[in-house]
Amino acid sequence: MYDDLSADYDRFVNWPSRLAAELPFVERQLQANGAQRVLDVACGTGRHALALAAKGYAVTGTDLSAPMIERAKLLSAAEGLAARFEVAGFGELSQHVGEGFDGLLCLGNSLPHILTTRGLRAALDDFADCLNPGGLLLLQNRNFDAVLFERERWMDPQAYQEGDAEWLFVRFYDFDPDGLLTFNLVTLHREERGGWEQKPGATRLRPLRQRDLEQALVEAGFVEITYWGDMRGAPFDPEHSPNLVVTARRGLR
């Protein structure tokens, strides 16, 4: 799905608004940890990585989608930034980009794409391998405690216009019998107010609850685990917060 979405991803996300809202929180966490060398995993088209590179951080971005990474490299070259981008998925990061990072970001509800407890543990072990002892881990997931409690199926649609062309992005969940979710994304596009073209896509997610994530983080050796309700630093409320944002540090192991 994300390979197909790569051409429209920067239309799907309102990056000026999102970065304005999220970067101050991200930078506060990095600065509090004295972080300079940062790894942004599941980085998509690299917008967070590039924004941090523009502020002087040494940033590497990774994503499993080769088209997303190709787009990130093109943006980096166009903006004259020195960010590095590599194709790599969860569980194989350290072998592709090495170790010694001061901070690791995993944003945009990426971690719930890991569907098993074993896979989650392997990913968190890999995160720890990439980080220096004491290094910062910053996660941003959807608050699935609230989604499951409310059976919250539909998300707000996203709209984008470029000249006479329009895009609409419609997102919703299917609650599957095995306890996982199917995340559906329908992209609608039209030119000069003509007929709408429709392109459906779907992928599966594990609705990762706070308690399950905390257990996995502790087992992977992370300490000083703190929870937030959004990327502005609001307190976490399991029943109402839109996000589950986590900061933690790699412990000594």
N, C-alpha and C positions, 0 to 999 in steps of 0.2 A: 504493500500500500504506500509506503513512504517513498519508494523509488518513483512511483507514479505521481506522487504529490510534490516531488521536488521542484518542478517547474512553477507550481502555484504556491509553494509554501510561504514565500515572502508576501504574497497577497492574503493568504489565510491568516497570518499573524500581523497585527498592527504593531510593528516594531518600534516606531518612535514612542508610542504610548507605553508599551510594555517595558522597554528599557528605561524610560524615565521613572517608572514605578518601581522597578526591581533593582537596578544597578546600585542605588544608594545603600540598600540592605546588603547586597552582595559585597560591596566594597567595605562596609563596616566590619563584616565578618572576616574578610581577608586581612584587613589592616589590624584587627585585634589579634590576629594570629601571626602577624609579621610576614604574611605570605607574599611572595614575589613570583614564584614559578607555579603556574596554575594549569591543571588539566581539566578540560570541559568535555565530559563524555556524553554520548548521544547528543551531539552538538547541533544536529540538523545542518542548516546552512551557515552556522558559525556566528550568528549575530551577537550572542553574549561574548564569545571568545574575541571577536573583532573589537567590540566596545571596550573590553578590558585591555586588549593590545594597544588600542589608541591611548589608553591612560598609562601606558608604560609597563604593564605586566608582561612577563614572558609566558605566552599562552600556547598550549597545544590543544587542538580539538580532534575528537574521534567520533565516528558514527559508523554503524554497520552498513548504511546505505551509501554505495559508491556515488550515485548521482547527487546526493546531498553534499558529500565531501567535495565533489567536483565544483559544485556551485559555491561552496565556501572558499575554495582556492581562487576562483575567479573574482569573488568579492574582495578577498584579501589583496590580490594583485591590483585590482582597480583602485583600492583605497591606499595602496602603498604601505601596507602593514606587514609585519614580519611573523605573523602567527603561522604555526605549523599545523597541517591537517593530515590525518591518516585514517584509512578505512580500518576499523577494528570494532568488534562487539564486546559485550560484557563477558568477562572470564578470560579474555585474551589481550587485555590492555597492556599489562606490564611487558609482555613479550614483544609488543609492537612499539611502544613509546618509552619503555624503561621505567626507572624508579626516580626517587629524589624530588618529587613534587611537594610543594608546601601546602597546596590546596587542591581539592578535587570537587568539581561541580557536576551534579547529575540533576538537571532541571527538566521542566516541561512534562511531568508525569511519565518519565521514561522507564523507571525501575519496574513499574507494574507489568511491563511487557515480558518480564521473566515469570514463567507460569508455575514453577515448582519451588519448593522449599530448598531442595538441593541446589538448584540453579541460582537462587538468591544468595545462598551462602557462598557459592563459588564466586559470584560477582563481587560480594562484599570483601571476600578474602583478596580478590584481585585489586579492588580499590585500595585496600590496606597495603598491598605490595607496592603500589605506585607511590604511596605517600611516605614522607619522612616520619619518624616517630614524633608524635605530637601534631602532625599535619591535620589540617582542617578538611572535614567532609561536609558538604552542603547538598542536601537533597530537597527536591520539591516534587511532591506527588499530589494528586487529587485526594481530598479527604474522603476516603471510601467508607469510613465509619458512618458519615452522614449520608452518603449515596445509598448505602445498603439499608440504613434505618428508614429513610424516606422513600426507598425504591425510586430514586431520582433518575429517570430515564433520559430526559431531554436536556440538552445544553443550549445556551443562547446561540442563535445563528450568527455567523460572521459575514460581513458584506464588504466588497471592494469595488471601486470604479476607477477606470483608467481611460480617459477620453470617452468614446462611445461604447466601450466594452464594460461589462458588468460580471461580477462573480458573486455567488452565494455559496456558503459552506454550511451544511446542515449536519449536526452531530447528535447521535443518540446511542444508548446502550441496549443490548439484549441481555437479559439475566438468564444465563444458561443453566441447565439442570446440574451440571458438574460443579457449580459454585463459581465458575469463571464468568467473565463478561465478554461479549462481542462488542467492540467499539466500531460503530458504523459512521462513515463520513461520505456524504453525497455532495459532490461539487457540481454546481449549476453555472453555466457560462452562456452569455449571449453577446452578440455584436449588433450595435446600432438598433437596439430595441427589437431585434428579431426574435425568433423562437429560441427557447432554452435548450441547450445541450446538457445532458445529465451523465455524470460519471460516478458510479458507486465504488466504494472501497471499504474494506473491513479488516480488522485484526483483533486478536484475542488479548485480553488483559486479566491479570490476577488482581482482584480488589484488595489491595494490601492494607490491612488494618494497622493502627498504631501499635497494638500489643505485639503483633507478629513481626513488625519491622524492628521494634525495640529488642525482642528476643534475638533476632538474627544479627543485629548490630553488636550486642553484648557478646554473642558467641564468636563473632569475628574479631573481637578484641578492641572495639571502640568504646571510648569513655567520654564523660562529660556530655552526655546526650541531652539536648535541649530541643523543645518543640515550639513551633510557631504556627499561627493560623493563616498566614499569607506572607508574601514577599515584601511586605512593608514592616513586618515585625510584630503584628498583632498577636496576643495570646492565643493558644490553641484551644478551641472548644470542639470536642468530638461531635457534637450534634449540629453545629452551625458553621464552623469555619469552612471556607471554600477549599483550602489547601491543608496539607500536612507537610510543613517545612521542618527539616531536621538539621541541626548542626551537631557535630561530634568531632572528637579527635582520635587519631590513631594512637592506641596505647602501646606500651613497650611489650614486645613479644619475642 
